[in-house]
Amino acid sequence: MTPLAGFGQEDSKQINGRVKSLSNDVSNVLIINLNSKKSTITDSLGLFDIEAKLKDSIRFTAVQYLTKEIIITDSIFSEEVISVNLVENVINLKEVTVTPYNLTGDIILDVDRLDLKPIVTNSSLGLQNADINPMTQNERMLQEADRGTFVRMMTIEDHGRVMEILGYGLNFGIIINSHKVMNRVSGRTQYYRQAILRDQALILEKDIIDMFTKKSMSEEFKIPETSIDGFLTYCLAQPDFSELLQAGNSMIIWNYLREKSDEFKE
């Protein structure tokens, strides 16, 4: 193979490309230069750029696709934008048996055989506040532990109870919320606040793993797969990480994780 004029074996350039697929989403495909160990991910349109030299091996990895590797040739090196077609990762089953509904496996034939009824949800029933997310168990426990104000004025009902106990009434009085005070003093309120933060961290951690997979992060950041949970916990503890996740830019998140992986391994 004769290199292009102007480019030696050691020269590198930015390879611009686009990942394509007939059916699946082409965003967040992990692209690694196996020679330089540099990496990037595709944007929402499947576009990417990565630095490479002639004969470098470039790997494309995503959960929904078969892994693909290409070698940077003279023709690829000279193209302005390369196209990379990925094949869907289909799991073939040896045999599927559907019982006891006498189904054929052909959805067009089977749909008429099933007595399908509309899915009943809070929204379909027109219930009030149907679109409000339900509280988690820890959120409910915190609400119960910290309900009400610390101090309130006595009501007519409170005056009546005092009259029953003491035999005389009070012209003025306040009620101290001992339930709230004791939960604050004992640490019960703080416990549930911390539990809610842990729940939120687990949700964010799952979102990251769904986006990049543990295997991809382990291979790219040189962190054992068994330590990825600890690495993500370390990242989530950083004050700027939650805001970064909410922005939703997968490229920025990936670069942030790469930067923090070096700190984590120190």
C-alpha positions in Angstrom: 0.0 0.0 0.0 1.4 3.4 -1.0 0.5 6.3 1.3 -1.1 9.4 -0.2 1.2 12.2 -1.2 1.7 14.6 1.7 0.8 12.0 4.4 3.5 9.7 5.9 2.9 6.6 7.9 3.2 8.6 11.1 0.9 11.5 10.0 -2.5 11.7 11.6 -5.7 13.6 10.7 -9.2 14.0 11.9 -11.5 11.4 10.4 -15.0 12.7 10.0 -17.8 10.1 9.6 -21.4 9.1 10.1 -22.8 5.9 11.5 -25.8 4.5 9.7 -28.5 1.9 10.4 -31.7 0.9 8.8 -33.7 0.7 12.0 -32.0 1.6 15.3 -30.9 4.8 16.9 -27.4 5.8 15.9 -26.6 8.1 18.8 -24.1 7.2 21.6 -22.2 4.6 19.6 -18.7 4.3 21.2 -15.8 4.7 18.7 -12.3 3.7 19.8 -9.0 4.0 18.0 -7.4 0.8 19.1 -3.9 2.1 18.3 -4.0 5.5 20.0 -6.7 4.5 22.6 -8.5 7.7 21.8 -12.3 7.5 21.8 -15.4 9.4 21.1 -19.2 8.8 20.7 -21.7 9.7 17.9 -24.1 12.5 18.3 -27.9 12.2 17.8 -27.4 12.1 14.0 -24.7 9.5 14.1 -21.9 12.0 13.3 -18.4 11.6 14.8 -14.8 12.7 14.3 -11.7 10.9 15.6 -8.0 11.3 15.1 -6.3 8.5 13.2 -3.3 7.4 11.0 -3.0 5.1 8.1 -3.5 1.4 9.2 -5.1 2.4 12.5 -7.9 0.1 13.6 -11.2 1.8 14.6 -13.8 -0.1 16.6 -17.5 0.8 16.7 -19.5 -0.6 19.7 -23.1 -0.3 20.9 -25.4 -2.6 22.7 -27.9 -2.7 19.8 -25.3 -3.4 17.1 -22.7 -6.0 16.3 -19.2 -4.7 17.0 -17.5 -3.6 13.9 -13.8 -2.7 13.2 -12.4 -0.9 10.2 -8.8 -0.3 9.1 -7.9 3.2 8.0 -6.9 2.8 4.3 -5.7 5.3 1.7 -9.2 5.7 0.4 -10.7 6.3 3.9 -7.9 8.8 4.6 -8.7 10.8 1.5 -12.5 11.0 2.0 -14.1 14.1 3.6 -16.8 12.1 5.4 -16.9 8.3 5.7 -20.0 6.2 6.1 -20.1 3.2 8.5 -23.0 0.9 8.3 -23.7 -1.1 11.5 -25.7 -4.4 11.7 -28.4 -4.8 14.3 -27.5 -7.2 17.0 -30.3 -9.8 16.7 -30.5 -12.7 19.2 -31.7 -15.8 17.4 -33.8 -18.2 19.4 -33.8 -21.9 18.5 -37.5 -22.3 19.2 -40.4 -20.3 20.6 -43.5 -21.9 22.0 -46.5 -19.7 22.8 -49.1 -21.4 24.9 -52.0 -21.7 25.9 -53.4 -19.1 23.5 -53.1 -21.0 20.2 -50.8 -18.4 18.7 -48.9 -18.8 15.5 -46.2 -16.3 16.1 -47.5 -14.2 13.1 -48.7 -11.0 14.7 -51.1 -10.2 11.9 -52.9 -13.6 12.4 -52.6 -13.6 16.2 -54.0 -10.1 16.9 -57.5 -11.2 16.0 -57.2 -14.3 18.2 -56.5 -12.4 21.4 -59.3 -10.8 23.4 -57.3 -7.6 24.0 -58.8 -5.0 26.2 -57.7 -1.3 26.6 -55.0 -0.8 29.2 -56.6 0.9 32.3 -54.5 3.7 33.8 -55.1 6.6 36.0 -55.0 8.9 33.0 -57.5 6.7 31.0 -59.9 6.9 34.0 -59.6 10.6 34.1 -58.4 10.6 37.8 -57.3 13.8 39.4 -53.4 14.3 39.5 -53.0 11.2 37.3 -49.8 12.6 35.7 -48.1 13.3 39.1 -45.2 10.8 39.8 -45.9 8.8 42.9 -43.7 9.4 45.9 -41.0 6.8 46.8 -41.1 4.9 50.1 -38.3 7.1 51.5 -40.1 10.3 50.4 -43.3 9.2 52.1 -41.3 8.3 55.3 -39.6 11.7 55.3 -43.0 13.5 54.8 -44.4 11.5 57.8 -41.4 12.2 60.0 -41.2 15.9 59.3 -44.9 16.8 58.9 -46.3 20.1 60.2 -44.6 23.1 61.7 -42.6 23.2 64.9 -45.1 25.5 66.7 -48.7 26.5 66.0 -51.4 28.4 67.8 -54.0 26.4 69.7 -57.3 25.8 67.9 -60.8 25.6 69.4 -60.5 21.8 69.5 -57.2 22.1 71.4 -58.8 24.4 73.9 -61.6 21.9 74.4 -59.1 19.1 75.1 -57.2 21.3 77.6 -60.5 22.0 79.4 -61.2 18.2 79.6 -57.7 17.5 81.1 -57.2 20.5 83.4 -60.8 21.5 84.2 -60.3 25.0 83.0 -59.5 26.8 79.8 -56.7 29.0 78.5 -57.1 32.3 76.8 -53.9 31.8 74.8 -51.7 28.9 74.0 -49.3 27.3 71.6 -48.8 23.7 70.6 -45.2 22.3 70.1 -44.9 19.6 67.4 -43.1 17.1 69.6 -43.2 14.5 66.8 -41.3 16.7 64.4 -38.8 17.9 67.1 -38.0 14.3 68.3 -37.4 13.1 64.7 -35.0 16.0 64.1 -33.2 15.4 67.4 -33.0 11.6 66.9 -31.6 11.9 63.4 -34.6 10.1 61.8 -35.4 13.1 59.5 -31.8 13.3 58.3 -31.7 9.6 57.7 -34.6 9.7 55.3 -33.2 12.8 53.6 -29.9 10.9 53.0 -31.9 7.8 51.8 -33.7 10.0 49.2 -30.3 11.3 47.9 -29.1 7.7 47.6 -32.2 6.7 45.7 -31.7 9.6 43.3 -28.0 8.7 42.9 -29.0 5.1 42.0 -31.4 6.4 39.3 -28.7 8.6 37.8 -26.2 5.7 37.9 -28.6 3.5 36.0 -29.1 6.2 33.4 -25.3 6.4 32.8 -25.0 2.6 32.5 -27.9 2.5 30.1 -26.2 5.2 28.0 -22.7 3.8 27.9 -22.7 0.2 29.4 -20.2 -0.9 32.1 -18.1 -2.9 29.6 -17.5 0.1 27.4 -16.5 2.3 30.4 -14.3 -0.5 31.8 -12.4 -1.0 28.5 -12.0 2.7 27.7 -11.1 4.0 31.2 -9.0 1.0 32.2 -11.1 0.4 35.3 -12.2 -3.2 36.3 -15.8 -3.8 35.5 -16.4 -4.7 39.1 -15.2 -1.2 40.1 -17.5 0.8 37.7 -20.2 1.2 40.4 -17.6 2.7 42.7 -16.3 5.0 39.9 -19.9 6.2 39.1 -20.5 6.8 42.8 -17.3 8.9 42.9 -18.5 10.9 39.9 -22.0 11.4 41.3 -20.4 12.9 44.5 -18.9 15.7 42.5 -20.9 19.0 42.9 -21.0 19.7 39.1 -22.0 16.3 37.9 -25.8 16.4 38.5 -26.1 19.6 36.5 -24.0 18.0 33.7 -26.4 15.0 33.5 -29.5 17.2 33.4 -28.0 19.0 30.3 -28.2 15.6 28.6 -25.2 16.1 26.3 -23.7 12.6 26.0 -20.4 13.8 24.5 -19.8 16.1 27.4 -20.8 13.4 29.9 -18.4 10.9 28.2 -15.5 13.4 28.3 -16.2 14.2 31.9 -16.2 10.5 32.9 -12.9 10.1 31.1 -11.4 13.0 33.0 -12.6 11.8 36.3 -11.4 8.2 35.6 -7.8 9.4 35.9 -8.6 11.0 39.3 -10.4 7.9 40.5 -7.4 5.6 39.7 -4.9 7.8 41.5 
